[in-house]
């Protein structure tokens, strides 16, 4: 079973749909919104980075879609082959995820929690998944609460190419997964 699939369906109208080139103008518009431009600065470089994930073997970029309407971006990735993560002592078959909600008016409505839960269930279903990880900004308390709700636990801070991050892990074979 591959972690990179064309579509991951939830039972609540939410889906993860593999990102296509045609979706990049929407990603660019989202990244120019103030709530995302602060993090993905400059937004055009963020758009280029996301575009570079299309077709990559170890990254699965998705649109988060609710009832047919794109509402955000989520990527899953196999961490072990990544140059940055390879320098860390990770269990074999570690998968990561990153996400954002696009339209500012949708922040705080539970879409992030639902999307993380869907991604976690998908990745945890892989027979070889030893660890899932995520690395939010330590000051992003809403995101940290979302990840904790999905079963991630804090495991210290690390320095990444994007700055200081809280390293959070979930070990699917040992933990309780979100519904």
ChimeraX attribute file (.defattr): number of C-alpha atoms within 10 A of each C-alpha:
attribute: neighborCount
match mode: 1-to-1
recipient: residues
	/A:1	8
	/A:2	8
	/A:3	19
	/A:4	21
	/A:5	14
	/A:6	12
	/A:7	13
	/A:8	17
	/A:9	14
	/A:10	17
	/A:11	8
	/A:12	10
	/A:13	10
	/A:14	21
	/A:15	24
	/A:16	25
	/A:17	20
	/A:18	21
	/A:19	24
	/A:20	14
	/A:21	10
	/A:22	8
	/A:23	14
	/A:24	15
	/A:25	11
	/A:26	15
	/A:27	23
	/A:28	18
	/A:29	14
	/A:30	23
	/A:31	26
	/A:32	19
	/A:33	15
	/A:34	11
	/A:35	16
	/A:36	19
	/A:37	15
	/A:38	12
	/A:39	13
	/A:40	17
	/A:41	12
	/A:42	13
	/A:43	20
	/A:44	16
	/A:45	13
	/A:46	19
	/A:47	20
	/A:48	13
	/A:49	11
	/A:50	19
	/A:51	18
	/A:52	13
	/A:53	18
	/A:54	16
	/A:55	14
	/A:56	12
	/A:57	10
	/A:58	17
	/A:59	22
	/A:60	22
	/A:61	29
	/A:62	28
	/A:63	26
	/A:64	28
	/A:65	19
	/A:66	17
	/A:67	10
	/A:68	10
	/A:69	11
	/A:70	21
	/A:71	22
	/A:72	23
	/A:73	24
	/A:74	22
	/A:75	22
	/A:76	24
	/A:77	24
	/A:78	22
	/A:79	24
	/A:80	20
	/A:81	14
	/A:82	12
	/A:83	9
	/A:84	11
	/A:85	14
	/A:86	11
	/A:87	10
	/A:88	10
	/A:89	8
	/A:90	15
	/A:91	14
	/A:92	14
	/A:93	16
	/A:94	22
	/A:95	26
	/A:96	22
	/A:97	21
	/A:98	16
	/A:99	20
	/A:100	21
	/A:101	23
	/A:102	24
	/A:103	16
	/A:104	13
	/A:105	8
	/A:106	13
	/A:107	14
	/A:108	11
	/A:109	9
	/A:110	10
	/A:111	20
	/A:112	24
	/A:113	19
	/A:114	20
	/A:115	26
	/A:116	21
	/A:117	21
	/A:118	23
	/A:119	25
	/A:120	26
	/A:121	18
	/A:122	18
	/A:123	26
	/A:124	22
	/A:125	14
	/A:126	14
	/A:127	12
	/A:128	14
	/A:129	19
	/A:130	19
	/A:131	21
	/A:132	24
	/A:133	25
	/A:134	21
	/A:135	24
	/A:136	20
	/A:137	16
	/A:138	14
	/A:139	10
	/A:140	11
	/A:141	11
	/A:142	11
	/A:143	18
	/A:144	21
	/A:145	13
	/A:146	19
	/A:147	25
	/A:148	16
	/A:149	15
	/A:150	23
	/A:151	20
	/A:152	24
	/A:153	18
	/A:154	16
	/A:155	13
	/A:156	11
	/A:157	15
	/A:158	11
	/A:159	11
	/A:160	13
	/A:161	7
	/A:162	10
	/A:163	9
	/A:164	14
	/A:165	19
	/A:166	20
	/A:167	20
	/A:168	21
	/A:169	22
	/A:170	27
	/A:171	19
	/A:172	22
	/A:173	14
	/A:174	9
	/A:175	12
	/A:176	12
	/A:177	17
	/A:178	14
	/A:179	10
